[in-house]
Amino acid sequence: MLFVDNGGLDDPYTNLAIEEHLLRYVSLSEPLFFLYINQPAVIIGRNQNIFQEVDPAYLKAKGIHLLRRLSGGGTVYHDLGNLNFSFITQGKEDLHKFAKVTAPVIRALNDLGLDAGLKGKSDIFAAGKKISGNAQYASGGRMFSHGTLLFDSELENLAGALKPGQARIESKAVQSVRSQVVNIRELLAGEATIQDLRQALLTSVFGGSDTPLYPLSAAEWEQIHDIAESRYRQWAWTYGRSPKFTVQKSIHFPKGTLSGTSEAEIHGIVEVKGGRIQAIDIKGDHPVTDNLAIQVQRLVGLPYDHESLVLGMEDIVIDPTNEEPGNEDLLALLWI
């Protein structure tokens, strides 16, 4: 086993790119071990729908990065209080064997005085709550098994980020199974830091001896940055990879001055594939519904994100009535 040291880099795009580089382009028979800490980020699984997993508005307000990883499984939250680990190996004999690959991690937690163990297929629990989620990915005769360790994360941000909107979304995407979580630090009897946890992992993996390193060359760093730019920073990968889905919402709106205080319900259905709007259907008995249904067709083909919808609606003209739905109402109807 060789240790890959990223020099304390906390950029989530680059760290995911390091992991992919080690998987695809480092052909060693000897296993590799990689530890990293990220800036606040939400990392969704390969086959997940962003809009069923997170609140994009919350992420934007808090400056939390959003990335899609290669492996499947559920959505996880990273920040400076979360330690991430990855084992990269030749062959696929450990695929789906989470008990085996998490054994050194659980041993390190036990050495710190934590009564931790694997629960279900791939999660590590302590005190009845989740402290680690794990996933795997195999390609080209190699695989990695990686996971998170909540040490001292901002659990309020975790809860806010992983709280999707209330719109009805129909999709065949893999959805996360939510579990109660707890920080490892809260469960430890004495004072400890995330660096203590890091050292405990290194000791567990390498037996307390000197840590043998796999140094990344300048050429490898160049390739890593290329991977980060061409995949993990790309809208097409992060949003466009979401499985196709349908959003259904309704809003109530006054029919107009001639109808007094009566209200009409307007229904909106948005079909999204490859991250882009494929079709929009608007129905209801509001006086502007028919015209609105025609006008919104100019949004078809746009990326399904807040900024694109706002810009696209600038060209929409609704029949002039004293109580017509405005752009904010239309946005509320079509956006999650």
SESE-538807 format. One record per residue: residue in one letter; residue number from 1; x, y, z of N, C-alpha, C in turn. Coordinates in steps of 0.001 Angstrom, whole numbers, padded with zeros to 6 digits. Layout:
BEGIN
 res   n     n.X     n.Y     n.Z    ca.X    ca.Y    ca.Z     c.X     c.Y     c.Z
   a NUM       X       Y       Z       X       Y       Z       X       Y       Z
...
//
This chain:
BEGIN
 res   n     n.X     n.Y     n.Z    ca.X    ca.Y    ca.Z     c.X     c.Y     c.Z
   m   1  000852 -001191  000000  000000  000000  000000  000890  001244  000000
   l   2  000551  002192 -000869  001259  003467 -000945  000278  004597 -000641
   f   3  000773  005636  000022 -000067  006771  000378  000120  007907 -000620
   v   4 -000998  008468 -001066 -000968  009606 -001984 -001266  010864 -001186
   d   5 -000302  011755 -001102 -000419  012994 -000334 -000725  014143 -001293
   n   6 -001865  014803 -001092 -002242  015914 -001982 -001765  017264 -001466
   g   7 -000942  017248 -000425 -000384  018500  000074 -001379  019400  000771
   g   8 -002466  018837  001279 -003454  019642  001990 -004430  020372  001084
   l   9 -004476  020025 -000176 -005382  020670 -001132 -006834  020412 -000740
   d  10 -007664  021465 -000691 -009063  021290 -000276 -010067  021655 -001372
   d  11 -009605  021719 -002618 -010495  021994 -003740 -011217  020705 -004135
   p  12 -012550  020627 -004015 -013249  019357 -004254 -013131  018862 -005695
   y  13 -013088  019760 -006670 -012992  019359 -008068 -011643  018661 -008332
   t  14 -010597  019231 -007779 -009268  018649 -007981 -009122  017334 -007228
   n  15 -009674  017257 -006032 -009555  016018 -005263 -010285  014855 -005937
   l  16 -011464  015118 -006505 -012140  014057 -007258 -011340  013688 -008499
   a  17 -010690  014677 -009089 -009869  014408 -010271 -008631  013591 -009914
   i  18 -008047  013828 -008740 -006910  013013 -008290 -007335  011560 -008194
   e  19 -008477  011340 -007580 -008977  009974 -007417 -009198  009298 -008770
   e  20 -009780  010016 -009716 -009990  009432 -011040 -008668  009165 -011749
   h  21 -007732  010080 -011600 -006409  009871 -012203 -005763  008601 -011654
   l  22 -005822  008405 -010345 -005222  007224 -009725 -005895  005945 -010209
   l  23 -007180  006032 -010463 -007920  004867 -010951 -007562  004529 -012393
   r  24 -007556  005511 -013256 -007467  005270 -014700 -006035  005240 -015234
   y  25 -005137  005983 -014621 -003840  006209 -015270 -002629  005766 -014453
   v  26 -002835  005264 -013261 -001713  004763 -012462 -001831  003245 -012398
   s  27 -001053  002565 -013195 -001184  001104 -013322 -000192  000399 -012396
   l  28 -000486  000437 -011123  000346 -000246 -010139 -000404 -001449 -009585
   s  29  000320 -002524 -009335 -000308 -003668 -008681 -000503 -003385 -007197
   e  30  000322 -002484 -006651  000232 -002152 -005238 -000938 -001206 -004996
   p  31 -001756 -001436 -003967 -002896 -000556 -003681 -002430  000848 -003291
   l  32 -003312  001809 -003492 -003062  003203 -003123 -004084  003640 -002087
   f  33 -003656  004517 -001196 -004537  005057 -000157 -004472  006575 -000235
   f  34 -005640  007215 -000260 -005742  008657 -000486 -006667  009263  000558
   l  35 -006204  010311  001227 -007008  011050  002201 -007125  012502  001755
   y  36 -008308  013087  001921 -008469  014490  001549 -009623  015133  002313
   i  37 -009522  016441  002458 -010559  017262  003085 -010976  018306  002067
   n  38 -012283  018511  001911 -012801  019447  000911 -013406  020694  001539
   q  39 -013386  021769  000778 -014221  022924  001084 -015676  022464  001086
   p  40 -016596  023257  001688 -018005  022854  001708 -018509  022478  000312
   a  41 -019010  021254  000193 -019446  020737 -001103 -020472  019640 -000895
   v  42 -021395  019532 -001839 -022315  018404 -001895 -021884  017546 -003067
   i  43 -021704  016250 -002815 -021261  015323 -003840 -022378  014314 -004087
   i  44 -022980  014363 -005272 -024076  013444 -005565 -023552  012218 -006305
   g  45 -024301  011117 -006202 -023916  009880 -006862 -024083  009952 -008365
   r  46 -023420  009079 -009054 -023383  009053 -010521 -024779  009015 -011140
   n  47 -025716  008286 -010538 -027028  008069 -011140 -028146  008810 -010413
   q  48 -027788  009907 -009761 -028797  010636 -008990 -029286  011881 -009722
   n  49 -030505  012285 -009360 -031113  013503 -009875 -030863  014617 -008861
   i  50 -030159  015646 -009279 -029810  016747 -008386 -031033  017290 -007656
   f  51 -032130  017461 -008388 -033286  018163 -007827 -034081  017313 -006845
   q  52 -033807  016026 -006794 -034400  015171 -005781 -033510  015049 -004551
   e  53 -032323  015625 -004620 -031349  015442 -003555 -031003  016710 -002790
   v  54 -030967  017851 -003466 -030435  019051 -002824 -031350  020254 -003055
   d  55 -031059  021304 -002319 -031720  022593 -002498 -030715  023528 -003168
   p  56 -030793  023718 -004497 -029800  024543 -005196 -029715  025972 -004660
   a  57 -030860  026536 -004239 -030850  027908 -003718 -030040  027988 -002426
   y  58 -030171  026987 -001583 -029414  026958 -000327 -027922  026851 -000617
   l  59 -027566  025987 -001559 -026158  025826 -001913 -025566  027130 -002417
   k  60 -026319  027827 -003264 -025824  029085 -003821 -025673  030134 -002733
   a  61 -026649  030223 -001832 -026604  031225 -000768 -025441  030984  000187
   k  62 -025112  029732  000412 -024050  029374  001358 -022687  029191  000692
   g  63 -022641  029303 -000629 -021373  029119 -001321 -020866  027698 -001282
   i  64 -021784  026738 -001320 -021436  025321 -001249 -021309  024763 -002668
   h  65 -020198  024130 -002966 -019983  023553 -004294 -020927  022359 -004512
   l  66 -021230  022102 -005775 -022041  020939 -006150 -021303  020145 -007215
   l  67 -021063  018858 -006941 -020325  018007 -007861 -021027  016661 -007997
   r  68 -020781  016014 -009118 -021215  014636 -009324 -019964  013758 -009387
   r  69 -019989  012636 -008676 -018838  011745 -008653 -019044  010576 -009612
   l  70 -018016  009758 -009773 -018089  008594 -010645 -018900  007458 -010028
   s  71 -018798  007283 -008733 -019435  006139 -008077 -020925  006372 -007868
   g  72 -021638  005266 -007659 -023064  005357 -007360 -023287  005670 -005897
   g  73 -024462  005276 -005400 -024761  005542 -003996 -025423  006878 -003785
   g  74 -025499  007281 -002519 -026259  008467 -002147 -025433  009738 -002073
   t  75 -026142  010833 -001856 -025537  012157 -001765 -024864  012346 -000411
   v  76 -023686  012989 -000419 -022967  013254  000817 -022563  014722  000872
   y  77 -022324  015176  002092 -021894  016559  002331 -020456  016549  002828
   h  78 -019618  017400  002237 -018233  017558  002660 -018022  018980  003179
   d  79 -017176  019124  004159 -016652  020427  004540 -015340  020206  005270
   l  80 -014795  021259  005863 -013473  021155  006474 -013466  020288  007723
   g  81 -014645  019905  008201 -014741  019009  009341 -015023  017576  008942
   n  82 -014866  017279  007672 -015146  015943  007140 -013884  015387  006490
   l  83 -013484  014186  006878 -012300  013542  006304 -012736  012448  005341
   n  84 -012204  012492  004134 -012574  011529  003091 -011409  010593  002810
   f  85 -011724  009329  002581 -010692  008333  002315 -011028  007561  001047
   s  86 -009986  007037  000406 -010184  006267 -000813 -009091  005212 -000930
   f  87 -009514  003964 -001209 -008593  002869 -001505 -008698  002565 -002997
   i  88 -007591  002637 -003709 -007575  002347 -005140 -006780  001061 -005346
   t  89 -007397  000065 -005975 -006774 -001247 -006079 -006846 -001794 -007501
   q  90 -005930 -002712 -007776 -005937 -003441 -009036 -006917 -004605 -008910
   g  91 -007708 -004859 -009976 -008676 -005940 -009923 -009974 -005504 -009275
   k  92 -010943 -006422 -009292 -012280 -006108 -008784 -012737 -007097 -007721
   e  93 -011793 -007808 -007114 -012201 -008839 -006160 -012853 -008274 -004905
   d  94 -012614 -006979 -004620 -013221 -006366 -003432 -014497 -005586 -003751
   l  95 -014959 -005672 -004998 -016183 -004958 -005366 -017360 -005512 -004575
   h  96 -018110 -004619 -003942 -019265 -004925 -003093 -018881 -005535 -001742
   k  97 -017591 -005646 -001452 -017157 -006200 -000167 -016814 -005050  000796
   f  98 -017840 -004331  001206 -017616 -003146  002033 -017072 -003510  003416
   a  99 -017430 -004681  003928 -016921 -005087  005240 -015401 -005192  005217
   k 100 -014879 -005684  004099 -013421 -005845  003985 -012717 -004508  003835
   v 101 -013222 -003661  002941 -012495 -002419  002646 -012662 -001370  003739
   t 102 -013727 -001475  004549 -013886 -000512  005641 -013245 -000998  006941
   a 103 -012734 -002217  006954 -012155 -002780  008179 -011051 -001902  008772
   p 104 -010073 -001425  007970 -009034 -000569  008572 -009575  000768  009068
   v 105 -010656  001260  008452 -011267  002516  008902 -011947  002295  010252
   i 106 -012694  001217  010367 -013370  000909  011628 -012349  000633  012728
   r 107 -011243 -000026  012363 -010184 -000291  013345 -009593  001025  013867
   a 108 -009400  001997  012988 -008875  003299  013408 -009850  003999  014353
   l 109 -011146  003919  014051 -012155  004518  014919 -012177  003830  016279
   n 110 -012072  002512  016267 -012025  001766  017529 -010798  002154  018349
   d 111 -009658  002357  017684 -008433  002742  018375 -008569  004114  019038
   l 112 -009439  004950  018488 -009706  006257  019096 -010712  006168  020239
   g 113 -011231  004974  020470 -012178  004778  021565 -013626  004816  021145
   l 114 -013863  004732  019844 -015230  004809  019325 -015759  003416  019029
   d 115 -016945  003099  019530 -017581  001807  019243 -018334  001933  017921
   a 116 -017604  001730  016821 -018158  001911  015475 -018195  000584  014755
   g 117 -019123  000476  013805 -019224 -000741  013017 -020043 -000529  011766
   l 118 -019912 -001454  010829 -020656 -001397  009571 -022115 -001757  009822
   k 119 -023013 -000980  009218 -024445 -001232  009330 -025038 -001220  007936
   g 120 -025877 -002216  007643 -026404 -002312  006294 -025288 -002709  005345
   k 121 -025394 -002221  004109 -024413 -002622  003106 -023116 -001847  003186
   s 122 -023199 -000540  003450 -021994  000262  003230 -021822  001455  004167
   d 123 -022608  001565  005216 -022506  002707  006117 -021845  002317  007429
   i 124 -021105  003240  008008 -020505  003046  009325 -021313  003854  010335
   f 125 -021721  003193  011404 -022523  003823  012444 -021782  003788  013774
   a 126 -022107  004746  014641 -021644  004762  016020 -022743  005412  016857
   a 127 -022986  004872  018021 -024033  005381  018906 -025385  005433  018195
   g 128 -025628  004497  017300 -026904  004416  016606 -027085  005431  015495
   k 129 -026032  006189  015153 -026154  007215  014116 -025035  007055  013088
   k 130 -025301  007546  011888 -024360  007397  010783 -023205  008382  010906
   i 131 -021994  007877  010710 -020817  008746  010697 -020046  008631  009380
   s 132 -020414  007651  008536 -019676  007436  007290 -020549  006752  006257
   g 133 -020512  007282  005029 -021148  006639  003887 -020075  006215  002906
   n 134 -020274  005072  002251 -019249  004517  001370 -019825  004127  000020
   a 135 -018980  004192 -001005 -019387  003809 -002359 -018175  003292 -003111
   q 136 -018424  002642 -004259 -017354  002056 -005055 -017565  002323 -006537
   y 137 -016462  002215 -007276 -016535  002352 -008730 -015411  001532 -009341
   a 138 -015711  000806 -010406 -014718 -000023 -011087 -014644  000356 -012564
   s 139 -013426  000347 -013102 -013225  000664 -014518 -011861  000157 -014959
   g 140 -011816 -000484 -016127 -010549 -000902 -016704 -009741 -001844 -015837
   g 141 -010395 -002717 -015117 -009670 -003675 -014296 -009173 -003119 -012981
   r 142 -009580 -001901 -012639 -009212 -001297 -011358 -010475 -000784 -010679
   m 143 -010387 -000499 -009400 -011541  000011 -008670 -011083  000910 -007530
   f 144 -012005  001773 -007087 -011773  002463 -005823 -012981  002276 -004918
   s 145 -012685  002307 -003643 -013717  002260 -002611 -013473  003470 -001725
   h 146 -014448  004368 -001667 -014221  005603 -000930 -015373  005903  000022
   g 147 -015075  006774  000978 -016094  007095  001970 -015798  008393  002692
   t 148 -016764  008806  003490 -016675  010031  004276 -016556  009674  005754
   l 149 -016008  010591  006528 -015993  010469  007981 -016364  011821  008576
   l 150 -017567  011901  009125 -018019  013139  009746 -017299  013304  011083
   f 151 -016359  014224  011123 -015632  014436  012375 -016167  015644  013132
   d 152 -016197  016783  012478 -016707  018001  013118 -017355  018885  012058
   s 153 -018253  018300  011290 -018902  019013  010189 -019999  019946  010696
   e 154 -020337  020908  009852 -021457  021814  010141 -022745  021075  009792
   l 155 -023336  020424  010770 -024504  019587  010503 -025726  020410  010092
   e 156 -025768  021669  010490 -026871  022532  010047 -026793  022755  008543
   n 157 -025592  022975  008035 -025425  023134  006589 -025693  021825  005865
   l 158 -025297  020719  006471 -025583  019410  005885 -027083  019219  005713
   a 159 -027842  019525  006770 -029293  019352  006715 -029934  020299  005707
   g 160 -029466  021547  005668 -030043  022517  004737 -029725  022211  003295
   a 161 -028509  021746  003033 -028088  021458  001659 -028786  020232  001104
   l 162 -028992  019228  001962 -029589  017972  001501 -031089  017949  001752
   k 163 -031727  019078  001486 -033174  019195  001653 -033768  019664  000337
   p 164 -034234  018743 -000495 -034754  019135 -001821 -036038  019926 -001705
   g 165 -036438  020582 -002806 -037673  021354 -002839 -038903  020478 -002705
   q 166 -040049  021130 -002621 -041303  020420 -002374 -042077  020077 -003646
   a 167 -041498  020380 -004801 -042195  020058 -006051 -042309  018547 -006214
   r 168 -043362  018115 -006894 -043509  016687 -007196 -042614  016354 -008379
   i 169 -041653  015456 -008157 -040701  015081 -009197 -040824  013590 -009456
   e 170 -041018  013246 -010716 -041079  011839 -011113 -039804  011498 -011873
   s 171 -039071  010498 -011374 -037801  010123 -011982 -037430  008717 -011541
   k 172 -036636  008049 -012365 -036124  006733 -012007 -034729  006816 -011401
   a 173 -034324  008020 -011027 -033002  008204 -010439 -032909  007507 -009086
   v 174 -031679  007142 -008723 -031427  006550 -007408 -031540  007648 -006357
   q 175 -032383  007452 -005357 -032555  008447 -004306 -031814  008025 -003040
   s 176 -031301  009021 -002331 -030576  008763 -001097 -031520  008288 -000003
   v 177 -031005  007417  000856 -031725  006992  002053 -031189  007835  003205
   r 178 -032042  008665  003785 -031607  009584  004832 -031483  008858  006168
   s 179 -030411  009139  006871 -030186  008579  008196 -029790  009699  009145
   q 180 -030056  009510  010425 -029583  010458  011421 -028060  010384  011472
   v 181 -027428  011541  011525 -025972  011583  011538 -025465  012223  012820
   v 182 -024201  011978  013109 -023563  012578  014281 -022094  012776  013969
   n 183 -021497  013796  014569 -020068  014021  014424 -019282  013106  015355
   i 184 -018199  012553  014825 -017338  011675  015608 -016817  012386  016851
   r 185 -016494  013656  016715 -015928  014411  017837 -016849  014399  019051
   e 186 -018155  014428  018814 -019113  014436  019919 -019083  013138  020709
   l 187 -018623  012066  020079 -018670  010741  020707 -017361  010350  021388
   l 188 -016322  011140  021191 -015032  010807  021772 -014939  011323  023202
   a 189 -014305  010530  024051 -014211  010892  025470 -013257  012064  025696
   g 190 -012136  012080  024992 -011156  013142  025171 -011141  014136  024031
   e 191 -010199  015066  024113 -010043  016048  023057 -009319  015408  021870
   a 192 -009797  015684  020682 -009162  015160  019470 -009437  016114  018317
   t 193 -008584  016059  017311 -008747  016883  016120 -008893  015983  014905
   i 194 -009263  016597  013796 -009385  015825  012561 -008022  015294  012110
   q 195 -006968  015966  012513 -005630  015465  012202 -005305  014215  013025
   d 196 -005860  014137  014234 -005709  012909  015019 -006405  011742  014316
   l 197 -007571  012013  013760 -008284  010974  013012 -007487  010562  011781
   r 198 -006932  011544  011103 -006108  011251  009923 -004939  010350  010292
   q 199 -004262  010682  011387 -003120  009887  011808 -003541  008486  012227
   a 200 -004699  008368  012876 -005201  007052  013277 -005457  006178  012055
   l 201 -005961  006778  010980 -006189  006028  009747 -004862  005566  009130
   l 202 -003885  006468  009095 -002584  006105  008544 -001941  004972  009355
   t 203 -002078  005054  010669 -001523  004014  011530 -002227  002680  011302
   s 204 -003550  002730  011152 -004315  001506  010933 -003968  000862  009602
   v 205 -003802  001670  008577 -003527  001147  007230 -002091  000665  007097
   f 206 -001137  001433  007662  000274  001126  007446  000962  000503  008665
   g 207  000188  000212  009701  000736 -000507  010847  001671  000288  011722
   g 208  001599  001589  011683  002428  002405  012552  003843  002607  012054
   s 209  004192  002014  010941  005534  002194  010380  005571  003452  009527
   d 210  006721  003726  008945  006818  004867  008036  005819  004705  006902
   t 211  005234  005813  006487  004218  005774  005446  004862  005857  004071
   p 212  004840  004787  003288  005425  004837  001939  004558  005682  001019
   l 213  005180  006532  000240  004449  007502 -000572  004466  007148 -002051
   y 214  003378  007545 -002728  003364  007576 -004184  003350  009057 -004573
   p 215  004476  009608 -005018  004525  011038 -005343  003913  011319 -006710
   l 216  003121  012352 -006773  002525  012766 -008043  003502  013670 -008788
   s 217  003774  013323 -010032  004721  014107 -010843  004040  015356 -011397
   a 218  004847  016248 -011954  004307  017467 -012572  003368  017121 -013727
   a 219  003742  016098 -014505  002892  015684 -015628  001564  015132 -015120
   e 220  001608  014422 -014000  000372  013885 -013433 -000523  015014 -012917
   w 221  000069  016000 -012284 -000734  017134 -011814 -001400  017855 -012994
   e 222 -000701  017949 -014095 -001294  018579 -015281 -002500  017777 -015763
   q 223 -002361  016468 -015772 -003476  015618 -016179 -004631  015714 -015189
   i 224 -004330  015803 -013913 -005362  015935 -012877 -006166  017210 -013084
   h 225 -005469  018308 -013356 -006179  019575 -013582 -007030  019502 -014849
   d 226 -006554  018781 -015848 -007352  018598 -017073 -008634  017817 -016771
   i 227 -008531  016792 -015941 -009717  016004 -015568 -010707  016874 -014796
   a 228 -010189  017676 -013873 -011068  018552 -013084 -011844  019503 -013989
   e 229 -011151  020062 -014991 -011796  021033 -015884 -012743  020357 -016859
   s 230 -012355  019224 -017402 -013141  018597 -018462 -014326  017796 -017936
   r 231 -014305  017404 -016669 -015428  016651 -016115 -016095  017373 -014946
   y 232 -015379  017518 -013845 -016039  017883 -012592 -016495  019341 -012526
   r 233 -015933  020208 -013321 -016387  021600 -013361 -017405  021840 -014477
   q 234 -017789  020809 -015192 -018657  020977 -016356 -020136  020804 -016006
   w 235 -020958  021737 -016486 -022411  021655 -016294 -022948  020365 -016892
   a 236 -022415  019969 -018033 -022918  018774 -018722 -022752  017521 -017865
   w 237 -021706  017469 -017040 -021496  016311 -016174 -022339  016430 -014901
   t 238 -022290  017579 -014269 -022964  017739 -012975 -024475  017749 -013132
   y 239 -024999  018562 -014047 -026448  018681 -014229 -026951  017796 -015364
   g 240 -026222  017781 -016467 -026687  017063 -017639 -026774  015563 -017450
   r 241 -026046  015021 -016475 -026084  013589 -016221 -027295  013164 -015403
   s 242 -028072  014103 -014893 -029257  013725 -014128 -030210  012927 -015016
   p 243 -030704  011788 -014538 -031690  011031 -015323 -032905  011907 -015632
   k 244 -033584  011607 -016740 -034735  012425 -017125 -035789  012406 -016021
   f 245 -036484  013532 -015898 -037483  013644 -014833 -038566  014635 -015237
   t 246 -039641  014615 -014479 -040771  015516 -014702 -041083  016255 -013411
   v 247 -041253  017563 -013507 -041627  018398 -012367 -043077  018827 -012533
   q 248 -043871  018641 -011499 -045281  019052 -011528 -045564  019981 -010355
   k 249 -046119  021152 -010664 -046470  022118 -009614 -047774  022821 -009980
   s 250 -048379  023425 -008985 -049607  024207 -009195 -049507  025474 -008362
   i 251 -050123  026544 -008868 -050240  027782 -008100 -051673  028289 -008210
   h 252 -052124  028990 -007180 -053441  029632 -007190 -053231  031112 -007474
   f 253 -054112  031653 -008350 -053945  033055 -008718 -055314  033671 -008999
   p 254 -055544  034955 -008610 -056831  035606 -008899 -057124  035609 -010389
   k 255 -058389  035391 -010725 -058749  035335 -012152 -058708  036698 -012822
   g 256 -058786  037763 -012054 -058803  039092 -012639 -059862  039956 -011981
   t 257 -059850  041244 -012287 -060765  042171 -011623 -062225  041870 -011936
   l 258 -062499  041317 -013110 -063890  041044 -013467 -064470  039873 -012681
   s 259 -063607  039068 -012118 -064103  037891 -011409 -064086  038068 -009895
   g 260 -063871  039291 -009443 -063883  039527 -008007 -062722  038847 -007319
   t 261 -063016  038111 -006253 -061970  037488 -005457 -061762  036010 -005795
   s 262 -062468  035491 -006783 -062322  034072 -007096 -060918  033778 -007628
   e 263 -060464  032563 -007381 -059126  032168 -007798 -059187  031028 -008798
   a 264 -058125  030944 -009600 -057984  029828 -010530 -056691  029105 -010194
   e 265 -056686  027800 -010442 -055472  027013 -010226 -054807  026765 -011571
   i 266 -053527  027085 -011642 -052753  026866 -012855 -051790  025721 -012602
   h 267 -051781  024740 -013490 -050929  023563 -013349 -049796  023626 -014366
   g 268 -048594  023303 -013921 -047441  023282 -014816 -046731  021950 -014760
   i 269 -046365  021423 -015916 -045593  020183 -016005 -044367  020461 -016879
   v 270 -043195  020204 -016336 -041944  020434 -017055 -041219  019104 -017209
   e 271 -040901  018734 -018433 -040147  017508 -018696 -038691  017881 -018989
   v 272 -037770  017227 -018288 -036348  017550 -018392 -035562  016286 -018728
   k 273 -034667  016401 -019694 -033792  015287 -020071 -032423  015861 -020405
   g 274 -031380  015218 -019919 -030037  015728 -020160 -029823  017100 -019562
   g 275 -030603  017419 -018526 -030471  018706 -017866 -031177  019842 -018560
   r 276 -031825  019575 -019715 -032491  020627 -020488 -033996  020381 -020583
   i 277 -034732  021461 -020699 -036184  021391 -020798 -036574  020807 -022143
   q 278 -037364  019730 -022111 -037812  019080 -023329 -039237  019472 -023710
   a 279 -040061  019732 -022708 -041458  020088 -022973 -042034  020775 -021740
   i 280 -042995  021680 -021981 -043725  022354 -020900 -045199  022316 -021238
   d 281 -046005  021921 -020266 -047455  021881 -020452 -048095  022670 -019319
   i 282 -048899  023664 -019674 -049595  024477 -018677 -051093  024383 -018919
   k 283 -051822  024104 -017854 -053269  023971 -017944 -053929  024724 -016794
   g 284 -055210  025023 -016956 -055967  025711 -015918 -057069  026556 -016513
   d 285 -057867  027177 -015636 -058988  027989 -016126 -058775  029473 -015884
   h 286 -057529  029884 -015713 -057218  031310 -015631 -057305  031903 -017039
   p 287 -057748  033162 -017184 -057883  033773 -018514 -056610  033785 -019346
   v 288 -055440  033787 -018711 -054197  033867 -019493 -053567  032501 -019741
   t 289 -054235  031444 -019317 -053602  030125 -019377 -053232  029725 -020801
   d 290 -054149  029896 -021746 -053867  029467 -023127 -052682  030220 -023710
   n 291 -052665  031529 -023495 -051554  032322 -024013 -050248  031955 -023311
   l 292 -050344  031709 -022005 -049163  031337 -021230 -048582  030021 -021735
   a 293 -049469  029079 -022051 -049017  027775 -022551 -048242  027922 -023854
   i 294 -048618  028892 -024669 -047913  029137 -025928 -046593  029864 -025674
   q 295 -046644  030867 -024805 -045462  031693 -024550 -044301  030896 -023949
   v 296 -044622  029968 -023052 -043541  029263 -022354 -042801  028285 -023259
   q 297 -043310  028041 -024450 -042621  027126 -025356 -041245  027657 -025765
   r 298 -041052  028971 -025615 -039735  029517 -025943 -038682  029156 -024898
   l 299 -039127  028551 -023784 -038187  028083 -022765 -037668  026673 -023075
   v 300 -038341  025974 -023973 -037939  024611 -024321 -036531  024628 -024926
   g 301 -035698  023740 -024456 -034318  023665 -024916 -033323  024334 -023985
   l 302 -033826  025157 -023061 -032933  025827 -022119 -032490  024856 -021024
   p 303 -031323  025109 -020423 -030945  024321 -019242 -031984  024535 -018136
   y 304 -032293  023474 -017421 -033239  023608 -016322 -032477  024060 -015083
   d 305 -032240  025371 -015025 -031660  025975 -013831 -032278  027348 -013643
   h 306 -032145  027865 -012452 -032831  029096 -012066 -032461  030262 -012965
   e 307 -031156  030450 -013207 -030701  031594 -013994 -031224  031545 -015424
   s 308 -031212  030355 -016032 -031679  030226 -017421 -033170  030510 -017529
   l 309 -033945  030058 -016544 -035379  030329 -016558 -035666  031821 -016397
   v 310 -034962  032464 -015487 -035171  033905 -015281 -034877  034677 -016559
   l 311 -033765  034370 -017209 -033415  035067 -018446 -034409  034757 -019560
   g 312 -034825  033498 -019665 -035763  033116 -020715 -037128  033769 -020565
   m 313 -037528  034030 -019345 -038848  034627 -019105 -038907  036110 -019435
   e 314 -037746  036722 -019652 -037754  038151 -019990 -038464  038415 -021315
   d 315 -038518  037415 -022199 -039143  037586 -023516 -040603  037132 -023539
   i 316 -041111  036679 -022407 -042493  036184 -022373 -043456  037337 -022107
   v 317 -044471  037435 -022953 -045481  038495 -022823 -046819  037843 -022505
   i 318 -047418  038236 -021398 -048714  037689 -020981 -049802  038721 -021261
   d 319 -051016  038236 -021600 -052128  039154 -021865 -052252  040181 -020748
   p 320 -052392  041454 -021113 -052462  042497 -020086 -053795  042460 -019328
   t 321 -053747  042039 -018071 -054887  042146 -017155 -054352  042751 -015881
   n 322 -055252  043229 -015054 -054811  043888 -013831 -054205  042907 -012831
   e 323 -054535  041645 -012967 -054052  040662 -012007 -053413  039476 -012720
   e 324 -052618  039767 -013717 -051981  038701 -014472 -050826  038081 -013678
   p 325 -050557  036814 -013876 -049354  036227 -013270 -048114  036895 -013846
   g 326 -047182  037279 -012999 -045952  037885 -013452 -044839  036853 -013551
   n 327 -043639  037331 -013827 -042516  036420 -013979 -042228  035624 -012706
   e 328 -042413  036266 -011549 -042165  035552 -010296 -043160  034410 -010117
   d 329 -044417  034658 -010509 -045432  033604 -010413 -045118  032461 -011374
   l 330 -044707  032829 -012578 -044380  031815 -013576 -043166  030995 -013128
   l 331 -042191  031676 -012533 -041010  030979 -012030 -041398  030007 -010919
   a 332 -042318  030446 -010050 -042785  029589 -008977 -043502  028354 -009502
   l 333 -044127  028499 -010673 -044851  027390 -011278 -043918  026376 -011945
   l 334 -042857  026866 -012559 -042003  025985 -013376 -040737  025525 -012676
   w 335 -040284  026247 -011669 -039041  025903 -010984 -039338  025127 -009713
   i 336 -038441  024240 -009348 -038659  023399 -008179 -038844  024197 -006900
//
